[in-house]
C-alpha cells in the first residue's frame, strides 16, 4: 500500500484483505470496550454481527491462498473470471428486475385501496399482495421477490389471482417468469459456460499465472537491494518459437508479472 498508493485497492484481493483486517480490528475493539465498560448484554447482538462479517471475510481470504496449489489455482482463476465476465450482464439483469418489481409495486397499491381482505387456512385475515414480505419495506420486499423468482423459482402463483388487476397481474407474472427465469438465467449460464471454456483451454497456464502473481504480491518481503547488489541484469531464458508459431499464454502472463517486478526493483 505504501508503494502503490490508492492503486493498492485496484486488486479485489487487497480490498477483501483490508476489509477483513478492519472488521476484525473493530470487532476486537467492541469486545474489549464492552468488557471494560460492562455495558448491557443488548450490545452483544451488535458485536456478534460485526464478528460474523469478520469471520466471513477471513474465510473468503482463504481462496487467495488456494493459489499456492497447482490443482486449485485454476479454479480460483475460473471463479474470478466468471464474476468479471458476469458484471455487464448483471447490469442488464438489474434493469429487468427493477422493471417487473416496479410494476408489481404499483399494481399492489390497487389491491390495498380496494379493501380486499382474505382469510388463510388458520382463520387469520390478511390483505393480499403481489409480493411477499421479507424485511417490512415494500421497495426492498418487491425487489427480493423478483430476485427469488428469477434465481430460485420461489413464487406463489395464486397471489396474482386477487385484486382488481388480477388478469393483468397474471399476464405480467407469466411474462416475468419467461423473461427472467428462462431467457436471462439461460443467458447467464451461457456466459458462464463460455468463460469456463476459455479458462479450461489455458488451465495449466492459468494455474501458473496465479502462482506467479502470488509471488509478485509478496516480492516486497524480499530485500531486493541485497539480492541484486552488484548485479546489473536479470536474465530470463524462454523457449524459442518460430515466426509462424503462436505465442505461449504462459509467457504473456510471466511478462506482465515481470513488468511489475521491474517497477518495484526500479523504485528500490
Secondary structure, DSSP 8 states (H G I E B T S, - for coil): -TTTGGGGGGSHHHHHHHHHHHHHHHHHHHHHHHHHHT--THHHHHHHHHHHHHHHHHHHHHHHHGGGSHHHHHHHHHHHHHHHHHHHHHHHHHHHHHHHHHHHHHHHHHHHHTT--EE-TTS-EE---SS--SSS-HHHHHHHHHHHHHHH----GGGGG-STTHHHHHHHHHHHIIIIIIIIHHHHHHHHHHHHHHHHHTHHHHHHHHHHHHHHHTGGGS-HHHHTTT------------TTS---HHHHHHHHHHHHHHHHHHH-
